[in-house]
Amino acid sequence: MATDFSPEILDQLLAGGSLKPEDLAGEDGLFRRLKKALLERALGAELTHHLGYEKGDPAGRGSGNSRNGTSSKALLRDDGEIEIEVPRDRAGTFEPVIVAKGQTRFDGFDEKIISLYGRGMTVREIQGHLAELYGTEVSPDLISKVTDAILDEVREWQSRPLEAIYPVVFFDALRVKIRDEGMVKNKAVYVVLGITASGEKDVLGLWIEQTEGAKFWLKVMNDLRNRGVADILIAVVDGLKGFPEAINSVFPKAMVQTCIVHLIRNSLSFVSWKDRKAILPSIKAIYHAENADAALLRLEDFEAEWGKRYPAIGAAWRRAWEHVIPFFAFAPEIRKMIYTTNAVEALNRSLRKIIKTRGSFPNDEAAMKLLYLAIRNAGIHWRRPVAWTAAMGQFAIQ
């Protein structure tokens, strides 16, 4: 409830001549003292309402309950710690609302901790940050408790119902260092990004496993189906052996498309630095071809020019060819979205940035909390241009 203060009240508060900044916002400044006074006044008003009579009112005699002094409470706020006096009643039935029993944090303090955690700061770093900025000593246990509260939100998000059909779904995995059984292990975080028929991108879920494998991807497919996904039209995947079979066993009509970005990276891993700039145009010519037949001719041209020096590249493209060419059946707008994978690359870039600052995580849940917060903070809501809507019409006739 907004209230305008009269000039007389403001003059009274500012009485005493010129004021320095610290007189207003300092350790013992006007703002902190005013917050303390307002909280204590509000608590007193709550107790009056609870008892049913004003302080000192004879009507309270023989009522069966009365005021019983105050107890001190240190309250953590977003601008530091403040000591307040909380009124009590003799019967012990007073349950304040503005500062509840057992409450030690107030005014967005938990949200501040979660925000810092979501930016990749460790528990110790958050502790030092709060101490430096607000002069507030917060225990690591309290910070962990606050961030653990996000796990319920993660579980709800991870099990939420999904749309029945996704025109395009990207499947990818990130590597994260997580402490497990006393050792730091490289685990795979499986990321599934769906594009809806309206062009919005939506992270469908995160899964953590020791290694990236087709067997685990089958478990992910079943999870998606159980949450309401009836069909995926195009599934964009890396070159993992057995991955297409895992997808088609659950979504038999899905068209599996090898991620061109992964294929290019794999190709360049065979190439010396001095040849990379020269070889890229020949690789791009393959997936920029007007159709699948033309793409095969471009691959043959590539092998004629570079095959003797780098035979493994042509062989890799031919092994994956069945799942390289499906996107040629679609309009340029859809093709470009599939072979550039800008959506999933932008997502993974933001997640890797957070992971890089953390080193290793103490457990799977800590990694899941941070990655979920990174996704939430990124605001994964994005629409393709208007041309996307028209392009989607192609799916209806495939």
Stockholm file with secondary structure:
# STOCKHOLM 1.0

chainA/1-398         MATDFSPEILDQLLAGGSLKPEDLAGEDGLFRRLKKALLERALGAELTHHLGYEKGDPAGRGSGNSRNGTSSKALLRDDGEIEIEVPRDRAGTFEPVIVAKGQTRFDGFDEKIISLYGRGMTVREIQGHLAELYGTEVSPDLISKVTDAILDEVREWQSRPLEAIYPVVFFDALRVKIRDEGMVKNKAVYVVLGITASGEKDVLGLWIEQTEGAKFWLKVMNDLRNRGVADILIAVVDGLKGFPEAINSVFPKAMVQTCIVHLIRNSLSFVSWKDRKAILPSIKAIYHAENADAALLRLEDFEAEWGKRYPAIGAAWRRAWEHVIPFFAFAPEIRKMIYTTNAVEALNRSLRKIIKTRGSFPNDEAAMKLLYLAIRNAGIHWRRPVAWTAAMGQFAIQ
#=GR chainA/1-398 SS CCCCCCHHHHHHHTCSSCCCHHHHHSTTCHHHHHHHHHHHHHHHHHHHHHHTSCTTCGGGTTSSCCEEEEEEEEEEETTEEEEEEEEEETTSCCCCSTTCTTCCBCTTHHHHHHHHHHTTCCHHHHHHHHHHHHCCCCCHHHHHHHHHTHHHHHHHHHTCCCCSEEEEEEEEEEEEEEEETTEEEEEEEEEEEEECTTSCEEEEEEEEESSCCHHHHHHHHHHHHHTTCCEEEEEEECSCTTHHHHHHHHSTTCEEEECHHHHHHHHHTTSCHHHHHHHHHHHHHHHTSSSHHHHHHHHHHHHHHHTTTCHHHHHHHHHTHHHHSGGGGSCHHHHHHHHHCHHHHHHHHHHHHHHHHHCCBSSHHHHHHHHHHHHHHHTCCCCCCTHHHHHHGGGGGC
#=GC SS_cons         CCCCCCHHHHHHHTCSSCCCHHHHHSTTCHHHHHHHHHHHHHHHHHHHHHHTSCTTCGGGTTSSCCEEEEEEEEEEETTEEEEEEEEEETTSCCCCSTTCTTCCBCTTHHHHHHHHHHTTCCHHHHHHHHHHHHCCCCCHHHHHHHHHTHHHHHHHHHTCCCCSEEEEEEEEEEEEEEEETTEEEEEEEEEEEEECTTSCEEEEEEEEESSCCHHHHHHHHHHHHHTTCCEEEEEEECSCTTHHHHHHHHSTTCEEEECHHHHHHHHHTTSCHHHHHHHHHHHHHHHTSSSHHHHHHHHHHHHHHHTTTCHHHHHHHHHTHHHHSGGGGSCHHHHHHHHHCHHHHHHHHHHHHHHHHHCCBSSHHHHHHHHHHHHHHHTCCCCCCTHHHHHHGGGGGC
//
